[in-house]
Amino acid sequence: MYEHDVIVVGAGGAGLRAAVAADEAGADVALVSKLHPVRSHTGAAEGGINAALQEGDDWELHAYDTMKGSDYLGDAPAVETLAKDAPEDTIRLEHWGMPFSREEDGRVSQRPFGGLSYPRTTYAGAETGHHLLHVMYEQVVKRGIQVYDEWYVMDLATTDEDDPNDRECHGVVAYDVQSGKIEGFKANQGVVLATGGPGQAFDHTTNAVSCTGDGHAMAYRAGAPLEDMEFIQFHPTSLPSTGVLISEGVRGEGGILYNNEGERFMFEYGYANNSGELASRDVVARAELTEVNEGRGVNDEYVHLDMRHLGEERIMDRLENILHLAEDFEGVDGLVEPMPVKPGQHYAMGGIETDENGQTCIDGLYAAGECACVSVHGGNRLGGNALPELIVFGKRAGYHAAGKDLGDARIKTGYGDDVEDETDADLPVEPGASGLDTSGGVAADGGVTADAEGVLERTVEQTREHIDYLIEKDDGVQHAEIRSKLQKAMTDYVNVFRTEEGIKKALKIIRECREEYQDVYVADPSRTFNTDLQQTIETRNLIDVAETIALGALVRNEFRGAHWRQENQIRDDENWLKHTLISWDDGEPSIFYRPVILEGEDKTYEPKVRSY
C-alpha cells in the first residue's frame, strides 16, 4: 500500500496543476497516471487560453461571453470564477516559462476565437497544450512531487452509506502496467480525479485512445452524480480520415469555410450572419452538416477550410503545425489548397458534479478538468475556455483537497433540497440492472466501514479477484467487439443532429453491450504490459458513460447549446433552465434535476437569444 495526503489521478493539465497546488498548500501529494504526464491528451490542445489581459477587455466581458456561449446553462459562480482567475493563472504560466507567441513589441499575442467579443485567446503557436504540459511537468519535477506513471487506476475506495452524501473516499486501487501488481493508494486528505474526457465513446473523435471516461465511471459507480452528460461538443474542423483536430486558430486568423460549389456559406445562416466562421462551435458544426446533408458537401462528407489567403509567412509563424497535420493525414498542402474538415466529437461539457472548489458530494473526492462538471461551460464550451478551466479549477481542487480554505462554495453538490424529483423518463429499455461489476470500495459484509485502511484493503482484494476472473476465463466475448458496436451506435444516433427514435436505438444497443460485457474475457493471459486487460476495463467505463450521455439526450426534449433535438428545435427556458443529473442507484441509473444558477456576484445573467 502506498500512502500520501493527496492522490491526483491523471497527469494532464488539470492533474498537474492540482498536484502543484496541493504541494504549495503543504500536502504530500502524488500523481497516479496511466500515461507519462507529457503524453496526456492536453498535449493535443492547439488553440489557446482565454484570459482578459488587454486594456479594453475585462473579466466581466469574458464571463458574459462564456455564459452566452453556454446557452445560459452555465452556473454563474463557476463562470465568474473562471473569468476572474484566468488572467492571474495565465500570467503565472508565463512566469513559469510558458513560451507564448508574442507581438513585435514583446507583449503576449491574443487572437480572436469563436463566440468571443474581444480577441482574448492567448496561444503558443498551434501547440499551446503541448507547451502547457511541459511547463507544468517541469514544476512537478522541480518540486519533487511523486509520479506513478503507467499505473492504471481501476477503482475508488469509498464507504458504502445508503446516502451518497455521507460517503467518504479514502483512496484508489491501481494496476501497475509494468509489473502487473494491483495495489492500493491511501489518501489521507483527498483524491482528485483529473482523468480527461470520454471521447472514445464515439468512433470519430479528436480525442486520444486514452480518453475513456475512467474518472466519470468510477465516480458514478461510487455514488457521485454525473451532470449534463447530454452536452457533447462536436468540433467543426476535424480531419475526415482520422478525427485529428484542426485548430480553431485557423478560423481565428481568418480561415474561411467553403462548400462544394466554392461558396462561403457561414454568413448564410441567420444565427451566424455577423461572425460567420467565428460563431460558436455548435453553430458552425450544424451549419457544416446542413451543407453536407443538403448536397453541398465535398464528396458528400465534408467541407473545405481555406487559409491560403493568409500568406505563407503568417501561416508558418502562427499555424505551422496545421500544415504538418493536413499533409501527414490527408496529403493536402494547406499553402496551395484548402483542407478537408468535418465535425468530430471533441469535448464533453458534462461530467462529475462538483462545486467551484472541485468537491463532489462524496467527502474526500474531488474532480477537475474535462471529467468534472462545475458547469462553467453549460450547454456549449467556447473555444479557448478548456485550458483555463484546467489551470483555474485544477488549482482550486488541489488547494481544497490539501486543506486550504477557499471560502464557502456557492454551487452545492449531491442530493439536496433544491433538486427535483426523479423521473422514469419513459425509457425504452431497462437501464442498468445488468450485473456489471460496480464494486468501488463496498465492504465485503455490506456494512459501512469507517476504517480507511480497511475500506482500501477490501477494495484492493475485490479488484484483484475481478482481474483474476477476467484473465483466467478461457473464452467469451472480446472487449473490442463490444466497444466497436458501442462507438458506432453513439456516432450514428447521438451525434450533432438527434432524434428521439435514434436515441432510443442507441440506448437499446448500449443495453445489448452491457449484457454482452457479462461474458467478456481477456485474451492475453500475461500479467505485465497487458493492454488487453486495461482496454477491457476501459470498455466497461465507456458503457457506463455512453448510457448517461444517451439518457440525458433522451430526457432533455429541447434545443440548447450543442444538444439539438428534431422534435423540439427551440430553447425551452420555461422548463429546461436546469441541469440533468444521473446517479447509479441500486444497479440502474436514476435521473433528477438541479436549477441553473444565473445569479452572479453582482448581476443576474438574463437568458437572451443567442446569435453571432
VENBELJO-V834823 format. One record per residue. N is the residue number from 1. RES is the residue in one letter. PSI is psi as a letter, one per 40 degrees, with the letter a starting at -180 (* if undefined). OMEGA is omega in radians with two decimals (999 if undefined). Layout:
BEGIN
n=[N & N]
res=[RES & RES]
psi=[PSI & PSI]
omega=[OMEGA & OMEGA]
END
This chain:
BEGIN
n=[1 & 2 & 3 & 4 & 5 & 6 & 7 & 8 & 9 & 10 & 11 & 12 & 13 & 14 & 15 & 16 & 17 & 18 & 19 & 20 & 21 & 22 & 23 & 24 & 25 & 26 & 27 & 28 & 29 & 30 & 31 & 32 & 33 & 34 & 35 & 36 & 37 & 38 & 39 & 40 & 41 & 42 & 43 & 44 & 45 & 46 & 47 & 48 & 49 & 50 & 51 & 52 & 53 & 54 & 55 & 56 & 57 & 58 & 59 & 60 & 61 & 62 & 63 & 64 & 65 & 66 & 67 & 68 & 69 & 70 & 71 & 72 & 73 & 74 & 75 & 76 & 77 & 78 & 79 & 80 & 81 & 82 & 83 & 84 & 85 & 86 & 87 & 88 & 89 & 90 & 91 & 92 & 93 & 94 & 95 & 96 & 97 & 98 & 99 & 100 & 101 & 102 & 103 & 104 & 105 & 106 & 107 & 108 & 109 & 110 & 111 & 112 & 113 & 114 & 115 & 116 & 117 & 118 & 119 & 120 & 121 & 122 & 123 & 124 & 125 & 126 & 127 & 128 & 129 & 130 & 131 & 132 & 133 & 134 & 135 & 136 & 137 & 138 & 139 & 140 & 141 & 142 & 143 & 144 & 145 & 146 & 147 & 148 & 149 & 150 & 151 & 152 & 153 & 154 & 155 & 156 & 157 & 158 & 159 & 160 & 161 & 162 & 163 & 164 & 165 & 166 & 167 & 168 & 169 & 170 & 171 & 172 & 173 & 174 & 175 & 176 & 177 & 178 & 179 & 180 & 181 & 182 & 183 & 184 & 185 & 186 & 187 & 188 & 189 & 190 & 191 & 192 & 193 & 194 & 195 & 196 & 197 & 198 & 199 & 200 & 201 & 202 & 203 & 204 & 205 & 206 & 207 & 208 & 209 & 210 & 211 & 212 & 213 & 214 & 215 & 216 & 217 & 218 & 219 & 220 & 221 & 222 & 223 & 224 & 225 & 226 & 227 & 228 & 229 & 230 & 231 & 232 & 233 & 234 & 235 & 236 & 237 & 238 & 239 & 240 & 241 & 242 & 243 & 244 & 245 & 246 & 247 & 248 & 249 & 250 & 251 & 252 & 253 & 254 & 255 & 256 & 257 & 258 & 259 & 260 & 261 & 262 & 263 & 264 & 265 & 266 & 267 & 268 & 269 & 270 & 271 & 272 & 273 & 274 & 275 & 276 & 277 & 278 & 279 & 280 & 281 & 282 & 283 & 284 & 285 & 286 & 287 & 288 & 289 & 290 & 291 & 292 & 293 & 294 & 295 & 296 & 297 & 298 & 299 & 300 & 301 & 302 & 303 & 304 & 305 & 306 & 307 & 308 & 309 & 310 & 311 & 312 & 313 & 314 & 315 & 316 & 317 & 318 & 319 & 320 & 321 & 322 & 323 & 324 & 325 & 326 & 327 & 328 & 329 & 330 & 331 & 332 & 333 & 334 & 335 & 336 & 337 & 338 & 339 & 340 & 341 & 342 & 343 & 344 & 345 & 346 & 347 & 348 & 349 & 350 & 351 & 352 & 353 & 354 & 355 & 356 & 357 & 358 & 359 & 360 & 361 & 362 & 363 & 364 & 365 & 366 & 367 & 368 & 369 & 370 & 371 & 372 & 373 & 374 & 375 & 376 & 377 & 378 & 379 & 380 & 381 & 382 & 383 & 384 & 385 & 386 & 387 & 388 & 389 & 390 & 391 & 392 & 393 & 394 & 395 & 396 & 397 & 398 & 399 & 400 & 401 & 402 & 403 & 404 & 405 & 406 & 407 & 408 & 409 & 410 & 411 & 412 & 413 & 414 & 415 & 416 & 417 & 418 & 419 & 420 & 421 & 422 & 423 & 424 & 425 & 426 & 427 & 428 & 429 & 430 & 431 & 432 & 433 & 434 & 435 & 436 & 437 & 438 & 439 & 440 & 441 & 442 & 443 & 444 & 445 & 446 & 447 & 448 & 449 & 450 & 451 & 452 & 453 & 454 & 455 & 456 & 457 & 458 & 459 & 460 & 461 & 462 & 463 & 464 & 465 & 466 & 467 & 468 & 469 & 470 & 471 & 472 & 473 & 474 & 475 & 476 & 477 & 478 & 479 & 480 & 481 & 482 & 483 & 484 & 485 & 486 & 487 & 488 & 489 & 490 & 491 & 492 & 493 & 494 & 495 & 496 & 497 & 498 & 499 & 500 & 501 & 502 & 503 & 504 & 505 & 506 & 507 & 508 & 509 & 510 & 511 & 512 & 513 & 514 & 515 & 516 & 517 & 518 & 519 & 520 & 521 & 522 & 523 & 524 & 525 & 526 & 527 & 528 & 529 & 530 & 531 & 532 & 533 & 534 & 535 & 536 & 537 & 538 & 539 & 540 & 541 & 542 & 543 & 544 & 545 & 546 & 547 & 548 & 549 & 550 & 551 & 552 & 553 & 554 & 555 & 556 & 557 & 558 & 559 & 560 & 561 & 562 & 563 & 564 & 565 & 566 & 567 & 568 & 569 & 570 & 571 & 572 & 573 & 574 & 575 & 576 & 577 & 578 & 579 & 580 & 581 & 582 & 583 & 584 & 585 & 586 & 587 & 588 & 589 & 590 & 591 & 592 & 593 & 594 & 595 & 596 & 597 & 598 & 599 & 600 & 601 & 602 & 603 & 604 & 605 & 606 & 607 & 608 & 609 & 610 & 611 & 612]
res=[M & Y & E & H & D & V & I & V & V & G & A & G & G & A & G & L & R & A & A & V & A & A & D & E & A & G & A & D & V & A & L & V & S & K & L & H & P & V & R & S & H & T & G & A & A & E & G & G & I & N & A & A & L & Q & E & G & D & D & W & E & L & H & A & Y & D & T & M & K & G & S & D & Y & L & G & D & A & P & A & V & E & T & L & A & K & D & A & P & E & D & T & I & R & L & E & H & W & G & M & P & F & S & R & E & E & D & G & R & V & S & Q & R & P & F & G & G & L & S & Y & P & R & T & T & Y & A & G & A & E & T & G & H & H & L & L & H & V & M & Y & E & Q & V & V & K & R & G & I & Q & V & Y & D & E & W & Y & V & M & D & L & A & T & T & D & E & D & D & P & N & D & R & E & C & H & G & V & V & A & Y & D & V & Q & S & G & K & I & E & G & F & K & A & N & Q & G & V & V & L & A & T & G & G & P & G & Q & A & F & D & H & T & T & N & A & V & S & C & T & G & D & G & H & A & M & A & Y & R & A & G & A & P & L & E & D & M & E & F & I & Q & F & H & P & T & S & L & P & S & T & G & V & L & I & S & E & G & V & R & G & E & G & G & I & L & Y & N & N & E & G & E & R & F & M & F & E & Y & G & Y & A & N & N & S & G & E & L & A & S & R & D & V & V & A & R & A & E & L & T & E & V & N & E & G & R & G & V & N & D & E & Y & V & H & L & D & M & R & H & L & G & E & E & R & I & M & D & R & L & E & N & I & L & H & L & A & E & D & F & E & G & V & D & G & L & V & E & P & M & P & V & K & P & G & Q & H & Y & A & M & G & G & I & E & T & D & E & N & G & Q & T & C & I & D & G & L & Y & A & A & G & E & C & A & C & V & S & V & H & G & G & N & R & L & G & G & N & A & L & P & E & L & I & V & F & G & K & R & A & G & Y & H & A & A & G & K & D & L & G & D & A & R & I & K & T & G & Y & G & D & D & V & E & D & E & T & D & A & D & L & P & V & E & P & G & A & S & G & L & D & T & S & G & G & V & A & A & D & G & G & V & T & A & D & A & E & G & V & L & E & R & T & V & E & Q & T & R & E & H & I & D & Y & L & I & E & K & D & D & G & V & Q & H & A & E & I & R & S & K & L & Q & K & A & M & T & D & Y & V & N & V & F & R & T & E & E & G & I & K & K & A & L & K & I & I & R & E & C & R & E & E & Y & Q & D & V & Y & V & A & D & P & S & R & T & F & N & T & D & L & Q & Q & T & I & E & T & R & N & L & I & D & V & A & E & T & I & A & L & G & A & L & V & R & N & E & F & R & G & A & H & W & R & Q & E & N & Q & I & R & D & D & E & N & W & L & K & H & T & L & I & S & W & D & D & G & E & P & S & I & F & Y & R & P & V & I & L & E & G & E & D & K & T & Y & E & P & K & V & R & S & Y]
psi=[h & i & h & i & d & h & h & h & h & h & f & a & d & d & d & d & d & d & d & d & d & d & d & d & e & e & i & h & i & i & h & h & i & e & i & i & d & e & e & i & e & d & e & e & h & d & c & a & h & h & h & g & d & i & h & e & i & i & d & d & d & d & d & d & d & d & d & d & d & e & f & f & e & i & h & d & d & d & d & d & d & d & d & d & d & d & d & d & d & d & d & d & d & d & d & e & e & h & g & i & i & i & i & d & e & e & i & h & i & h & i & i & i & h & e & i & e & i & g & e & h & h & i & g & b & f & f & d & d & d & d & d & d & d & d & d & d & d & d & d & d & d & e & f & h & h & h & g & i & f & h & h & h & d & i & i & h & i & i & f & i & d & h & d & e & e & i & i & h & e & a & i & h & i & h & h & d & d & d & e & i & h & i & i & h & h & h & d & d & i & h & h & h & f & e & a & i & f & d & e & e & i & e & h & i & e & i & i & e & e & g & e & f & d & d & d & d & d & d & d & d & e & e & h & i & h & h & f & e & e & g & h & h & h & h & d & g & i & h & d & d & d & e & h & h & h & i & e & d & d & d & d & e & e & i & i & h & i & a & e & e & e & h & h & e & d & e & e & h & d & e & f & e & d & e & b & e & f & i & i & d & d & d & d & d & d & d & d & d & d & d & d & d & e & e & e & i & h & f & f & d & i & i & h & h & h & e & d & e & d & i & d & d & d & d & d & d & e & f & d & d & d & d & d & d & d & d & d & d & e & f & h & h & e & d & e & i & i & i & h & i & i & i & i & h & d & i & h & d & i & a & h & h & i & a & e & e & e & h & a & e & h & h & e & h & i & i & i & a & d & e & i & g & e & f & d & e & b & e & h & h & i & h & e & e & d & d & d & d & d & d & d & d & d & d & d & d & d & d & d & d & e & e & h & h & e & i & h & i & d & h & i & i & a & g & a & e & e & i & i & i & i & i & e & e & f & i & e & i & h & i & b & f & e & e & h & h & f & h & f & e & h & i & d & e & e & i & h & h & d & h & d & d & d & d & d & d & d & d & d & d & d & d & d & d & d & d & d & d & d & d & e & h & d & i & a & h & i & d & d & d & d & d & d & d & d & d & d & d & d & d & d & e & f & a & d & h & i & i & d & d & d & d & d & d & d & d & d & d & d & d & d & d & d & d & d & d & e & e & i & i & h & d & h & e & i & e & i & f & g & d & d & d & d & d & d & d & d & d & d & d & d & d & d & d & d & d & d & d & d & d & d & d & d & d & g & g & i & h & h & b & e & h & h & h & d & e & g & f & i & h & g & d & d & e & f & g & i & i & h & h & h & i & h & h & f & e & i & i & h & h & a & i & h & i & i & h & e & h & a & d & f & i & h & h & h & h & i & h & h & i & *]
omega=[3.06 & -3.06 & 3.07 & 3.08 & -3.11 & 3.06 & 3.07 & -3.11 & -3.07 & -3.04 & 2.94 & -3.07 & -3.11 & -3.13 & 3.12 & -3.13 & 3.10 & -3.13 & 3.12 & 3.14 & 3.13 & 3.08 & 3.10 & -3.13 & 3.05 & -3.10 & 2.92 & -2.98 & 3.08 & 3.03 & 3.07 & -2.99 & 3.10 & 3.10 & 2.91 & -3.04 & -3.06 & 3.00 & -3.11 & -3.01 & 3.03 & -3.14 & 3.13 & -3.13 & -3.04 & -2.87 & -3.09 & -3.04 & 3.10 & 3.08 & -3.14 & -3.06 & -2.99 & 3.01 & -3.07 & 3.07 & 3.06 & -3.05 & -3.12 & 3.05 & 3.10 & 3.13 & 3.14 & 3.12 & -3.14 & 3.12 & 3.09 & 3.12 & 3.14 & -3.02 & 3.04 & 3.00 & 3.00 & 3.06 & -3.03 & 3.12 & 3.12 & -3.13 & -3.11 & 3.07 & 3.11 & -3.05 & -3.13 & -3.04 & -3.01 & -3.13 & -3.12 & -3.11 & 3.08 & 3.09 & 3.09 & 3.07 & -3.14 & 3.12 & 3.09 & 3.06 & 3.13 & -3.06 & 3.13 & 2.99 & -3.03 & 3.03 & -3.11 & 3.13 & 3.08 & 3.12 & 3.10 & -3.14 & 3.00 & -3.07 & 3.04 & 3.03 & -3.09 & 3.05 & -3.12 & 3.11 & -3.12 & 3.12 & -3.04 & -3.11 & 3.11 & -3.00 & 3.04 & -3.02 & 3.03 & -3.11 & -3.03 & -3.12 & 3.12 & -3.14 & 3.11 & 3.14 & -3.09 & 3.10 & -3.13 & 3.13 & 3.06 & 3.13 & 3.10 & 3.13 & -3.14 & -3.07 & 3.13 & 3.13 & -3.12 & 3.11 & 3.02 & -3.11 & -3.02 & 2.89 & -3.09 & -3.13 & -3.06 & -3.05 & 2.97 & 3.06 & -3.10 & 3.01 & -2.95 & 3.06 & -3.13 & 3.13 & 3.14 & 3.10 & -3.11 & -3.08 & 3.11 & 3.07 & -3.07 & 3.13 & -3.11 & 3.04 & -3.05 & 3.12 & 3.09 & -3.06 & -3.06 & -3.06 & -3.10 & -3.11 & 3.09 & -3.02 & 3.07 & 3.05 & -3.12 & 3.10 & -3.10 & -3.09 & -3.13 & 3.03 & 3.09 & 3.06 & 3.11 & -2.92 & 3.07 & -2.97 & -3.11 & -2.98 & -3.12 & 2.97 & 3.13 & -3.11 & 3.00 & -3.01 & 3.02 & -3.05 & 3.08 & 3.13 & 3.13 & -3.05 & -2.99 & 3.05 & -3.06 & -3.13 & 3.08 & -3.00 & -3.14 & 3.13 & 3.13 & -3.14 & 3.12 & 3.08 & 3.11 & -3.14 & 2.94 & -2.99 & 3.00 & -3.08 & 3.14 & -3.05 & 3.13 & 3.13 & 3.03 & -3.08 & -3.05 & -3.01 & 2.96 & 3.14 & -3.02 & -3.00 & -3.01 & -3.00 & 3.14 & -3.05 & 2.89 & -2.94 & 2.98 & 3.08 & 3.09 & 3.11 & 3.07 & 3.10 & 3.09 & 3.09 & -3.02 & 3.08 & 3.13 & 3.03 & -3.06 & 3.09 & -3.14 & -3.12 & 3.00 & -2.86 & -2.99 & -3.11 & 3.09 & -3.11 & -2.99 & -3.10 & 3.11 & -2.98 & 3.04 & -3.04 & 3.11 & -3.10 & -3.13 & 2.89 & -3.12 & -2.97 & -3.13 & 3.13 & -3.11 & -3.14 & 3.14 & 3.13 & 3.13 & -3.11 & 3.04 & 3.07 & -3.13 & -3.09 & -3.14 & 3.00 & -3.11 & 3.09 & 3.07 & -3.07 & 3.11 & -3.07 & -2.97 & 3.04 & -3.13 & 3.02 & -3.01 & 3.07 & -3.06 & -3.07 & 3.12 & 3.13 & -3.05 & -3.08 & -3.12 & 3.13 & -3.11 & -3.13 & -2.98 & -2.99 & -3.05 & -3.11 & -3.13 & 3.09 & -3.12 & -3.13 & -3.13 & 3.14 & -3.05 & -3.00 & -3.13 & -3.12 & -3.07 & 3.05 & -3.06 & 3.09 & -3.04 & -3.13 & 3.12 & -3.10 & 3.08 & 3.12 & 3.02 & -3.13 & 3.06 & 3.11 & -3.00 & -2.95 & 3.06 & 3.09 & 3.13 & 3.14 & 3.14 & -3.10 & 3.09 & 2.95 & -3.05 & 3.02 & 3.10 & -3.04 & 3.05 & 3.12 & 3.11 & -3.09 & 3.12 & 3.13 & -3.13 & 3.05 & 3.14 & -3.14 & -3.04 & -3.14 & -3.10 & 2.99 & 2.97 & -3.10 & 2.96 & -3.08 & 3.12 & -3.07 & -3.11 & 3.11 & 3.01 & 3.04 & -3.11 & 3.12 & -3.14 & -3.09 & 3.04 & 3.05 & -3.12 & -3.04 & 3.14 & -3.06 & 2.97 & 3.09 & -3.07 & 3.11 & 3.13 & 3.10 & -3.04 & 3.11 & -3.14 & 3.05 & 3.12 & -3.10 & 3.09 & -3.09 & -3.12 & 3.08 & 3.08 & 3.10 & -3.14 & -3.08 & 3.01 & -2.93 & -3.05 & -3.10 & -3.05 & -3.13 & 3.09 & 3.12 & 3.12 & -3.13 & 3.06 & 3.01 & 3.11 & -3.05 & -3.07 & -3.11 & 3.02 & -3.11 & 3.09 & 3.08 & -3.03 & 3.13 & 3.06 & 3.10 & -3.12 & -3.13 & 3.12 & 3.11 & 3.13 & -3.12 & -3.02 & -3.11 & 3.12 & -3.13 & 3.11 & 3.12 & -3.08 & -3.10 & -3.05 & -3.13 & 3.11 & 3.10 & -3.10 & -3.13 & 3.12 & -3.14 & 3.08 & -3.11 & 3.10 & -3.14 & 3.11 & 3.14 & -3.13 & -3.14 & 3.09 & 3.14 & -3.12 & -3.08 & -3.07 & 3.09 & -2.99 & -3.11 & -3.10 & -3.13 & 3.08 & -3.04 & -3.06 & 3.11 & -3.13 & -3.10 & -3.13 & 3.12 & 3.13 & -3.10 & 3.14 & 3.14 & -3.13 & -3.14 & -3.12 & -2.91 & -3.11 & -3.05 & -3.11 & 3.13 & -3.01 & 3.06 & 3.11 & -3.13 & -3.12 & -3.13 & 3.11 & 3.04 & 3.12 & -3.14 & 3.10 & -3.14 & 3.08 & 3.08 & 3.09 & 3.11 & 3.09 & -3.11 & 3.13 & -3.12 & 3.11 & 3.14 & -3.09 & 3.04 & -3.14 & -3.06 & -3.13 & -3.08 & -3.07 & -3.13 & -3.08 & -3.14 & -3.07 & 3.13 & 3.10 & 3.09 & -3.12 & -3.12 & 3.06 & 3.10 & 3.12 & 3.13 & 3.04 & -3.13 & 3.14 & 3.11 & 3.13 & -3.06 & 3.14 & 3.14 & 3.14 & 3.09 & -3.09 & 3.12 & 3.10 & 3.13 & -3.13 & -3.03 & -3.13 & -3.07 & 3.09 & 3.04 & 3.12 & 3.09 & -3.10 & -3.10 & -3.12 & 3.11 & -3.11 & -3.05 & -3.08 & -2.99 & 3.06 & 3.04 & -3.05 & -3.10 & -3.11 & -3.04 & -2.94 & 2.95 & -3.09 & 3.14 & 3.02 & 3.08 & -3.12 & 3.12 & 3.10 & -2.96 & 3.10 & 3.02 & 3.08 & -3.13 & 3.11 & -3.01 & 3.02 & -2.99 & 3.04 & -3.11 & 3.06 & 3.12 & -3.13 & -3.13 & 3.13 & -3.08 & 3.14 & 3.09 & 3.05 & -3.12 & -3.13 & 3.13 & 3.12 & 3.05 & -3.09 & 3.07 & -3.06 & 999]
END
